[in-house]
Amino acid sequence: AYLISNQGKSISTENLIEHAKGSPGNASPANAMRTAIFRAGRMLNELVGNTDHTFLVSQNGGYMWKPDIPMFIDFVEFERLMMEIKENPTDLKRMLTAFKLYDGKFLAIQSSELWVIPRQVYYHKLYESLLEQMFPLLEKEKKYFDAVCACRKILQTDPFSERNYQNLMRFLLMNNEREEVIKVYKKMSKIMLTDLGILPNQESRALYHEALSVS
């Protein structure tokens, strides 16, 4: 993961040792790292069923993921799209493409590793800025169905944010899906009371009563 996330760069043995988990009592960490790289490369060959490729190569006293292997890396593509959106802040199509690429925290399984944490923060801030730009455009262009789908996806990874439920209820109202608003509110209320010990706030209740008023 560390080598792929630094694609195109040769990472020194010392850098890898610093960021890789291992036995602190190892008498020869450099030798241990060389062995680990060799084993990882062999496992990758077995995984793809092809022993002709070399995925991990030694270069300039370090190691790198072989640069000429074609790869699609979601977070790299996400960042590229966000840079393009910065140049064209009304490109809703590109925004929706970037939104679909973001599928939760960067390297969630490695969340406890120190090198991962700042990258998680960086990509999540990009994601939050994307939402701030995307939802007003969806509303302006009356793409309520797309907005509802986006809100539901967000709630899959962040089910405890009342603001996310409010956005979903608001777009459901715009799409005249009042029965769905009532269902969402009841589900949200149950989650908030059971898991957080609190009740929905005034804004959530107002959206709920708006749905009830003509349901």
Buried (B, 14 or more C-beta within 10 A) or exposed (E): EBBBBBBEBBBEBEBBBEBBEEEEEEEEBEEBBBEBBEEBBEEBBEEEEEEEEEBBBEEEEBBBBBEEEEEEEEBBEBBEBBEBBEEEEEBBEBBBBBBEBBEEBBBEEBEEBEBBBEBBEEBBEBBEEBBEBBBEBBBEEEBBEBBBBBBBBBBEEEEEEBEBBBBBBBBBBBBEBBEBBBBBBEEBBEBBEEEEEEEBEEEBEEBBEBBEEEE
